[in-house]
Amino acid sequence: MKVGFIGLGAMGSAMASNLIKAGHEVTVWNRSPGATEPLVSLGAKAVRSADRAAQGEVLFSMLANDQAARDIFFAGDLLSGMDKGTIHVNHATISLALARELAQAHAQHGLEYVAAPVFGRPDVAAAGKLNILAAGKPAVIERVRPLLDAMGSRIWPLGEAPERANVVKIAGNFMLGAAIESMAEASALARAHGVSAADFLEVMTSTLFAAPAYQGYGKLIAEQRYTPAGFALPLGYKDIGLALAAADASRVPLPLAGLLRDSLLEALSAGDENVDWSILAQVAARRAHLDERGL
């Protein structure tokens, strides 16, 4: 199938590579052209503008945030140049408001739209084992299912309204952030009483919390391995903000999300930009002055 892919960060590049390996004709574009080179070496065609990547049967996008999506699809007027009936599969984690706006704009231009945010870090994406949330017209999702199958281990249909997939993604990332924050604070408590974070987290992730999210992030915290970022701190901060915005719109109190946002903001204010959001463990340790106490 002839497809385009725009947004080639760590996740987008890994996902596009699996489409190429599955035998699809993939055209790629990224704001920073250097990101296209590894995909070209795999057989992709790189183009100089987003509109030229949107000339296939399906366009995939994995952009960083609402503003990037607005710049491409609205300010850049990408939708006007796409052939009617083209399917856009949007993998980005965006606000519910923008999800609804994009769905309406695509319909006005005679285009099909599927929201398909994913769960999984770049290594999972590279292995083609993402969990892909999908919301849109059932028939359209079925048309792109072979493409999604090339990138994921399971597709989770969530109804026709695209924002349904986005709210599940946002809520899921809130749960991940809360898990990291709890491990960060609990590890600081254990350290303050002479138990290393590694020993404490080995016990927890082998017994009470023997689940992938705890085991994966627990390992990063235990090893203090925050680079390279599998999920960068600014993105985590952005997603918790999306959760709070969605909660505000529907009058759902999320007190824990407010605390988590403040912890992420504290990490950002310390200059921790290009790190994984599991850096929250350092925030908890700083608050307890553990290093100053030699713990």
VOMI-623708 format. One record per residue (C-alpha): residue number from 1; y negated, x negated, z negated. Coordinates in Angstrom, 1 decimal. Example, Ala and Ser with C-alpha at 12.3 -4.5 7.8 and 13.67 -1.06 7.14 Angstrom:
BEGIN
- 1  4.5  -12.3  -7.8 $
- 2  1.1  -13.7  -7.1 $
END
This chain:
BEGIN
- 1  0.0  0.0  0.0 $
- 2  -3.5  -1.2  0.7 $
- 3  -5.5  -1.4  -2.5 $
- 4  -8.6  -2.9  -4.0 $
- 5  -9.2  -4.4  -7.4 $
- 6  -12.6  -5.1  -9.0 $
- 7  -13.1  -6.7  -12.4 $
- 8  -11.0  -9.8  -12.7 $
- 9  -11.2  -10.9  -16.3 $
- 10  -8.1  -12.0  -18.1 $
- 11  -6.7  -8.5  -18.0 $
- 12  -7.7  -7.5  -14.5 $
- 13  -6.5  -10.8  -13.0 $
- 14  -3.1  -10.4  -14.6 $
- 15  -2.8  -6.8  -13.5 $
- 16  -3.9  -7.5  -9.9 $
- 17  -1.4  -10.4  -9.7 $
- 18  1.5  -8.0  -10.4 $
- 19  0.3  -5.7  -7.6 $
- 20  0.4  -8.6  -5.3 $
- 21  3.9  -9.7  -6.5 $
- 22  5.1  -6.1  -5.9 $
- 23  4.2  -6.5  -2.2 $
- 24  0.9  -4.5  -2.0 $
- 25  -2.0  -5.6  0.2 $
- 26  -4.6  -6.4  -2.4 $
- 27  -8.3  -7.0  -1.8 $
- 28  -10.2  -8.4  -4.8 $
- 29  -13.8  -8.7  -5.9 $
- 30  -15.5  -10.0  -9.1 $
- 31  -19.0  -10.8  -10.0 $
- 32  -18.0  -14.4  -10.7 $
- 33  -16.3  -15.4  -7.4 $
- 34  -14.3  -18.1  -9.1 $
- 35  -12.0  -15.6  -10.7 $
- 36  -10.7  -14.5  -7.3 $
- 37  -9.3  -18.0  -6.4 $
- 38  -5.9  -17.7  -8.3 $
- 39  -5.3  -14.3  -6.8 $
- 40  -6.1  -15.6  -3.3 $
- 41  -3.5  -18.3  -3.8 $
- 42  -1.0  -15.5  -4.5 $
- 43  -1.9  -13.7  -1.3 $
- 44  -4.9  -11.5  -2.1 $
- 45  -8.0  -11.2  0.1 $
- 46  -11.3  -11.9  -1.6 $
- 47  -14.5  -10.2  -0.5 $
- 48  -18.1  -10.7  -1.2 $
- 49  -19.1  -7.2  -2.4 $
- 50  -17.5  -4.4  -4.4 $
- 51  -17.8  -1.9  -1.5 $
- 52  -15.6  -4.0  0.7 $
- 53  -12.9  -4.0  -2.0 $
- 54  -13.1  -0.2  -2.0 $
- 55  -11.9  0.4  1.6 $
- 56  -8.2  0.9  0.8 $
- 57  -6.1  3.9  -0.3 $
- 58  -6.6  3.1  -4.0 $
- 59  -9.3  1.2  -5.9 $
- 60  -8.5  -0.2  -9.3 $
- 61  -11.2  -1.3  -11.7 $
- 62  -11.1  -3.2  -15.0 $
- 63  -14.8  -3.7  -16.0 $
- 64  -16.0  -4.8  -19.4 $
- 65  -18.1  -1.9  -20.6 $
- 66  -20.1  1.2  -19.7 $
- 67  -23.0  -0.8  -18.4 $
- 68  -20.9  -2.8  -16.0 $
- 69  -19.3  0.4  -14.7 $
- 70  -22.7  2.0  -14.3 $
- 71  -24.0  -1.0  -12.4 $
- 72  -21.2  -0.9  -9.9 $
- 73  -20.5  2.8  -9.4 $
- 74  -24.0  4.3  -9.9 $
- 75  -26.7  1.7  -9.5 $
- 76  -24.6  0.0  -6.7 $
- 77  -23.8  3.4  -5.2 $
- 78  -20.2  2.4  -4.6 $
- 79  -18.9  6.0  -4.5 $
- 80  -21.0  6.9  -1.4 $
- 81  -19.3  4.3  0.8 $
- 82  -15.7  5.2  -0.1 $
- 83  -13.6  7.4  2.2 $
- 84  -13.0  10.9  1.0 $
- 85  -9.6  11.2  -0.7 $
- 86  -9.6  7.6  -1.9 $
- 87  -8.2  7.3  -5.4 $
- 88  -10.1  5.4  -8.1 $
- 89  -8.0  4.3  -11.0 $
- 90  -10.2  3.1  -13.8 $
- 91  -8.5  0.9  -16.4 $
- 92  -11.7  0.2  -18.5 $
- 93  -12.2  1.3  -22.1 $
- 94  -15.4  3.3  -21.7 $
- 95  -17.2  6.0  -23.6 $
- 96  -16.1  9.6  -23.3 $
- 97  -19.5  10.6  -22.0 $
- 98  -19.2  8.1  -19.1 $
- 99  -15.6  9.2  -18.4 $
- 100  -16.8  12.8  -17.9 $
- 101  -19.8  11.6  -15.8 $
- 102  -17.5  9.5  -13.6 $
- 103  -15.0  12.3  -13.1 $
- 104  -17.9  14.6  -12.0 $
- 105  -19.4  12.0  -9.6 $
- 106  -16.1  11.3  -8.0 $
- 107  -15.5  15.0  -7.4 $
- 108  -18.9  15.4  -5.9 $
- 109  -18.1  12.6  -3.4 $
- 110  -14.6  14.0  -2.5 $
- 111  -12.8  11.2  -4.3 $
- 112  -9.9  11.3  -6.7 $
- 113  -10.3  9.8  -10.2 $
- 114  -7.7  8.7  -12.7 $
- 115  -8.5  7.3  -16.1 $
- 116  -5.8  4.7  -17.0 $
- 117  -6.8  2.5  -19.9 $
- 118  -4.0  0.2  -21.2 $
- 119  -2.5  -1.1  -24.4 $
- 120  -1.5  -4.8  -24.3 $
- 121  -3.1  -8.2  -24.4 $
- 122  -3.3  -10.6  -21.3 $
- 123  0.2  -12.0  -21.8 $
- 124  1.6  -8.5  -21.8 $
- 125  -0.4  -7.7  -18.7 $
- 126  0.9  -10.8  -17.0 $
- 127  4.5  -9.8  -17.8 $
- 128  3.9  -6.4  -16.3 $
- 129  4.7  -4.6  -19.6 $
- 130  1.5  -2.8  -20.3 $
- 131  1.5  0.7  -21.8 $
- 132  -0.7  2.7  -19.4 $
- 133  -2.4  5.9  -20.5 $
- 134  -3.1  8.2  -17.6 $
- 135  -5.2  11.3  -17.3 $
- 136  -6.2  13.1  -14.1 $
- 137  -4.6  15.5  -11.6 $
- 138  -0.8  15.3  -12.0 $
- 139  -0.3  15.0  -8.2 $
- 140  -2.7  12.1  -8.0 $
- 141  -1.1  10.3  -10.9 $
- 142  2.2  10.6  -9.1 $
- 143  0.8  9.1  -6.0 $
- 144  -0.3  6.0  -7.8 $
- 145  2.7  5.8  -10.2 $
- 146  4.5  3.1  -8.1 $
- 147  1.4  1.0  -8.4 $
- 148  1.1  1.6  -12.2 $
- 149  4.8  0.9  -12.5 $
- 150  4.2  -2.6  -11.1 $
- 151  1.8  -3.3  -14.0 $
- 152  3.3  -1.5  -16.9 $
- 153  6.5  -0.7  -18.7 $
- 154  5.6  2.9  -19.4 $
- 155  3.1  5.4  -18.1 $
- 156  1.8  8.0  -20.6 $
- 157  0.4  11.1  -18.9 $
- 158  -2.2  12.7  -21.1 $
- 159  -3.4  15.7  -19.2 $
- 160  -5.9  16.4  -16.4 $
- 161  -9.3  15.7  -18.1 $
- 162  -9.8  11.9  -17.7 $
- 163  -11.5  11.5  -21.1 $
- 164  -8.3  12.4  -22.8 $
- 165  -6.9  9.0  -21.9 $
- 166  -10.1  7.3  -23.0 $
- 167  -10.1  8.9  -26.4 $
- 168  -6.5  7.9  -27.0 $
- 169  -7.4  4.3  -26.0 $
- 170  -10.5  4.3  -28.3 $
- 171  -8.6  5.8  -31.2 $
- 172  -5.8  3.3  -30.7 $
- 173  -8.1  0.4  -30.7 $
- 174  -9.7  1.7  -33.9 $
- 175  -6.3  1.7  -35.5 $
- 176  -5.7  -1.9  -34.3 $
- 177  -9.0  -2.9  -35.8 $
- 178  -8.3  -1.2  -39.1 $
- 179  -4.9  -3.0  -39.2 $
- 180  -6.6  -6.4  -38.6 $
- 181  -9.2  -5.7  -41.3 $
- 182  -6.6  -4.7  -43.8 $
- 183  -4.6  -7.9  -43.2 $
- 184  -7.8  -9.9  -43.4 $
- 185  -8.8  -8.5  -46.7 $
- 186  -5.3  -8.5  -48.2 $
- 187  -4.8  -12.2  -47.0 $
- 188  -8.0  -13.1  -48.8 $
- 189  -6.7  -11.5  -52.0 $
- 190  -3.4  -13.4  -51.8 $
- 191  -5.1  -16.7  -51.1 $
- 192  -7.4  -16.2  -54.1 $
- 193  -4.3  -16.1  -56.2 $
- 194  -2.6  -19.2  -54.7 $
- 195  -0.5  -17.5  -52.0 $
- 196  -1.1  -18.8  -48.5 $
- 197  -2.0  -16.3  -45.8 $
- 198  1.0  -17.5  -43.8 $
- 199  3.5  -16.8  -46.6 $
- 200  1.9  -13.4  -47.5 $
- 201  1.8  -12.2  -43.9 $
- 202  5.4  -13.4  -43.2 $
- 203  6.5  -11.1  -46.0 $
- 204  4.4  -8.1  -44.9 $
- 205  5.2  -8.3  -41.2 $
- 206  8.9  -8.7  -41.9 $
- 207  9.2  -5.8  -44.4 $
- 208  6.6  -3.0  -44.9 $
- 209  4.7  -3.7  -41.6 $
- 210  7.3  -4.9  -39.2 $
- 211  5.5  -3.6  -36.2 $
- 212  4.1  -5.4  -33.1 $
- 213  0.5  -4.9  -33.9 $
- 214  0.9  -6.4  -37.4 $
- 215  3.3  -9.1  -36.3 $
- 216  1.1  -10.2  -33.4 $
- 217  -2.2  -10.2  -35.2 $
- 218  -0.7  -11.4  -38.4 $
- 219  0.6  -14.5  -36.7 $
- 220  -2.9  -15.2  -35.3 $
- 221  -4.4  -14.9  -38.8 $
- 222  -1.7  -17.0  -40.5 $
- 223  -2.2  -19.7  -37.9 $
- 224  -6.0  -19.3  -37.9 $
- 225  -5.7  -19.2  -34.1 $
- 226  -8.6  -17.3  -32.8 $
- 227  -9.0  -19.0  -29.4 $
- 228  -8.4  -18.3  -26.7 $
- 229  -9.3  -14.7  -27.3 $
- 230  -6.7  -12.2  -26.3 $
- 231  -9.2  -9.5  -27.1 $
- 232  -12.6  -10.9  -27.5 $
- 233  -14.7  -10.0  -30.6 $
- 234  -17.6  -8.4  -28.6 $
- 235  -15.1  -6.1  -27.0 $
- 236  -13.7  -5.1  -30.3 $
- 237  -17.2  -4.4  -31.6 $
- 238  -17.9  -2.3  -28.5 $
- 239  -14.8  -0.3  -28.9 $
- 240  -15.4  0.6  -32.5 $
- 241  -18.9  1.7  -31.5 $
- 242  -17.2  3.9  -28.9 $
- 243  -15.0  5.4  -31.6 $
- 244  -18.1  6.1  -33.8 $
- 245  -19.9  7.7  -30.8 $
- 246  -17.0  9.9  -30.0 $
- 247  -16.7  10.9  -33.7 $
- 248  -20.4  11.7  -33.9 $
- 249  -20.1  13.9  -30.8 $
- 250  -17.3  15.9  -32.3 $
- 251  -18.4  15.8  -35.9 $
- 252  -15.4  13.9  -37.1 $
- 253  -16.1  11.6  -40.0 $
- 254  -14.7  8.0  -39.6 $
- 255  -15.8  6.2  -42.7 $
- 256  -13.3  3.4  -42.1 $
- 257  -14.7  2.8  -38.6 $
- 258  -18.2  2.3  -40.1 $
- 259  -16.9  -0.4  -42.4 $
- 260  -15.0  -2.0  -39.6 $
- 261  -18.0  -2.1  -37.4 $
- 262  -20.0  -3.8  -40.1 $
- 263  -17.3  -6.5  -40.5 $
- 264  -17.2  -7.1  -36.7 $
- 265  -21.0  -7.3  -36.7 $
- 266  -20.9  -9.8  -39.5 $
- 267  -18.5  -12.0  -37.5 $
- 268  -20.9  -11.7  -34.5 $
- 269  -23.9  -12.6  -36.6 $
- 270  -22.1  -15.8  -37.6 $
- 271  -22.0  -16.9  -34.0 $
- 272  -18.4  -16.0  -33.4 $
- 273  -18.6  -14.8  -29.8 $
- 274  -15.8  -16.3  -27.8 $
- 275  -13.0  -15.6  -30.3 $
- 276  -10.3  -13.0  -30.8 $
- 277  -11.3  -10.1  -33.1 $
- 278  -8.7  -11.3  -35.6 $
- 279  -11.5  -13.6  -36.6 $
- 280  -12.1  -10.8  -39.2 $
- 281  -9.8  -12.9  -41.4 $
- 282  -12.5  -15.5  -41.6 $
- 283  -15.1  -12.9  -42.5 $
- 284  -13.0  -11.8  -45.5 $
- 285  -12.4  -15.4  -46.5 $
- 286  -16.2  -16.1  -46.4 $
- 287  -17.0  -13.1  -48.4 $
- 288  -14.6  -14.4  -51.1 $
- 289  -15.9  -18.0  -50.8 $
- 290  -12.3  -19.1  -50.5 $
- 291  -13.1  -22.4  -48.8 $
- 292  -15.7  -23.3  -51.4 $
- 293  -13.2  -22.6  -54.1 $
- 294  -10.6  -24.8  -52.3 $
- 295  -8.3  -21.9  -51.7 $
END
